[in-house]
Amino acid sequence: MERIDLELDRRRRRDRRTDPRSAEAAQLYEAIGRGEIEILFQPQFSAADGALLGAEALARWRHPEQVLIDGAALFEIAERVGLARHLWRHVARTALGEAMGWHKALRLSLNVTAADLAEDEFPEQVAAAFGRAGFPGDRLTLEITEQVLVADLDRSAERLRQLADLGIRIALDDFGAGFCNFGYLKRLPLHCLKLDRSMAEGIDDNPRDLAVLRGILAMAHALGLDVVAEGIEREAQREAIAREGCAAWQGFLGARPMLPKEFAKLTMS
């Protein structure tokens, strides 16, 4: 019996070495420890006067094979290998630490995954993270997408209410890219809608696209929600979202995602 058990143990260890998912998990875990996961900041600007309002924290993996793995793909890997929570904590800790050194009292936005909201202690973990950093909760925004919510809307709503009670703002990200379930607007403690870049694509030259934007803004304002436009790349787009009443915008017209040192310089200008 003992010889059989030893053989089974050898097989398990061999399987861990040859299982691509296990190898990928070990590689990502070690990458986080070695500092290969970089944090970038995407600046956000006021639509009214162009003032810098804050930034969305983004993550990318500078892979040893000189391949850059950005945001969504990186978190897909992390979820697949069971490291999504570990990765989020690393991103949050690093971004909050950088934000504490910003020259101005700007807002920080962090993206939230389905794995995060599935965790009972997630609100307490968020509170502990900005508490340790000394970052005010009312300057923090958590961004969620429809994909995060579909697994269990009731549970997600409860977690988000706990976070909102801490003074944290909640933004529904990529609005317009999915099914646009308006039930989310009724049941979730939202403060902001972030329009998917496709919602701003033709607003400067397509009357139909502009009409859709106006409809979304009318609904959002009736619900007391701010609207942030993503993917602004042309001056005419910026003028349109400012004229129609968006609160803020981000996109390559203003700035591309920046390394922390670059963003810190921007805060001093």
N, C-alpha and C positions, 0 to 999 in steps of 0.2 A: 504493500500500500504506500509506504514511504517513497519508494522509487517512482511510483506512478505520480504522486504529488509533486516530486521534484521535476519530473518531465513536464507536467502541466505548467509549473511555474516558469520553466525555461521557455515554453511556447508562448506564454503570456508576455514575457519580456521581449521575446523575438517579435511578437506582433506589434508591441509598442514601438519598437525600432523601425518596423517596416510600414506601419500605418501612416499614410501621408497626412492625415488629420492631426495625429499626435505630433508628428514632426513639425507641422506648420504651427501648432500651438506653442511648442517649445521655442521655435524660431521667433514668433511674435513676442512671447513673454520675455525672452532674452533681449529683443530689440528695444522693448520699453525700458528695461534696466540699463541698457547701454546708451540710451538717449537718442536712438535712431528715429523716434517718433517726434517730428517737429510740429510746433504749434504756430499757425499763421493767424493773422487778424485781418478780416475783411471790414474796412471802414464803413460806417453808416453815417449819412448826412441828413440834415434837416431839409425837407422839401421847400420850406418857406424862405430860408435865408442861406442855405448851404453850409451851416455850421456843423462841425464834427460832433456827433452825438454819442458815438461809441463804436463797438466792433463786435462782429461775430467770430468766435474762436473756431478755427478749422484745424484738422489734424492731417498729416501726411507721413507716410513711412518712407524714409530714404533707405531703400533696400540695399544690402551690401552688393547686389549685382547691378547697382546703379540704375535701378528702376524706381520711379516715384509712384507710390500707391496713395491715391488721394481719398479724402473723406468717406464717401459712401462705400467705395470698394474696401477701404480699410476696415470699417465697422462691419461689413458683411463677412469678412474673414474672421474678425473677432467673435461675431455671433456664432459662426459655423464651428469654431473651435472652443467655444465656451469661455472666451476672455472679454466679452463686451463690457461687463461691469468693471473689470480691472482696467481696461483701456479708458473707459469714461472717467474713472477716478483719477487716472494719470493726467488726462486732458484737463479736467476741472481744476486739479491741484496746480498744474503748471500755468494755466490761463489766469486763475485767480491771483496767483503770486505775481505774474506780470502786471495785471491790472492794478494792483496795489501801488505800483510805481508810476502809474500814468500821471502826467502833469496836471490834468484836469479831472474833475469828478465825472467821468464818462461811464456809460452803460456797457456791460459785458453780456453777450448772448452765448449760451451753450446749447448744443443740440442734445436731445434726449432720445434714447433707443427704447425699443420694446422690452428688452431685457432689464433696463433700468426701472421702468414702471411696473414690471412684474414683481419687483422685489419689495416686500412689505416694509423694510426699513429705509427705502430710498429717500423719503422726505427727511428723515433724521440724518441720513448720510449727507444730503445736500446742505442742511443746516450746519452740520459739523464742519463741512468743507469751507463754507464762507465764514464760519465762525473762527476757525483756525487761521484763515488768511487775514481776518480782520476786515473783510470786504462787506460793505453794507448790503443787506438783502434786497433793499429797494432799488439798487442799481443793477440787479441781476435779472436777466430774462432767460427762461428756458423755452426752447423751440421744439415743437413736436410736429410730426406729420401724420397724415391719415393712416399710413401703414403701421405706425406705432399704436394707434388707437383701436384698430379693427379686432385685435385679439380678444379684448375684454373691455368694452367701453365703460361699464359700471366701475370696474376696478381702477381704470385709468382716471376717471372723473374724480374718484375719491382721493387718489394720490395727488392729483393736481390741485384739488381743493386744499389739501394739507399744505402744499407748497405755496399756494396763493395766500393762505393765512399767515405765512411767514413774511409777507410783503413782496414776494417774488412775482414778477410779471410772467404770464404765460402767453406764448405766441403760437398760432396754428400756421405752420410753415408749408411752403409749396402749395398754397391755396390756389385752386384752379387746375392743378395738374392731375388730380384724381377724380373721384366720383362726386366731390363737393357735397358730402352728406350734411345737409343743413341741420340735422339733428345735433351735430356736434356744437353748433352755435347756441343751441338751446340748453344743452346739458353740461357744457364744460365751462369752467371759470376763466374764460379767455379775456385778455386785455388787448390783443393785437392780431391782425391777419397779415401774414407775409405772402404777397402775391408771387406765384411762380413766374419765372422770367417769360414764359409764353404769354402771360396776361399783358405784358407791356410791349411785346414785340412790335405790334402794328399800330399802336395808339397814336402815333404821329402822322400816319398817312392812310389809315383805314378807318372809315366812319363806324363800321360794325365793331371793330376791336375797341374803339373809343366808347361806344355805347355799352359794351359789356363792362368796361372799367367803371363807367358812371353808375351802372346798376349795382356793382359790388360795393362801391364807395357809399352809395345811398343806404344800402342795407347795413353796412358796417357802422356807419355813423348813427343810424337809428338804434343800433344795439350798444352804442357807446364805445366802439372799438376803434383803435388806431389802425391805419393801414400803411404797411411798408412795401415798397415796390422793389423787387429784385431784378437784376439783369439790365440795368440802365446803361446803355452804351452810347447813346446819341443825345446831343443837347436838346433836340426837339422832343425826345421822350421825357427828359427831365422837366422841360417846360410844361408838358402836358400833365404829368402827375402832380406838379406843383399847382397848376391852374385848377385841377379837378379836386384837390383837397387831400392828397396823400400826406401823411405825416412825415415820412422819411423815405430814403432810398439807398440802395447800394448797387454797385456795378462798376465795370471797367472805366466808365466815363469819369468817375471820381478817383478810383484807385483799384488796383489789383490786390489780392491778398498779400499781406506784408509779414516779414519776419518781425519778432517782437521789438528789436532795436529800431527798425524802420518806423514802426507804428509809434513808438515812444517819441521819436523825433517829430512825427506829425502832430502829436498832442501839444507840442511846444510852439507850433507855428501859429 
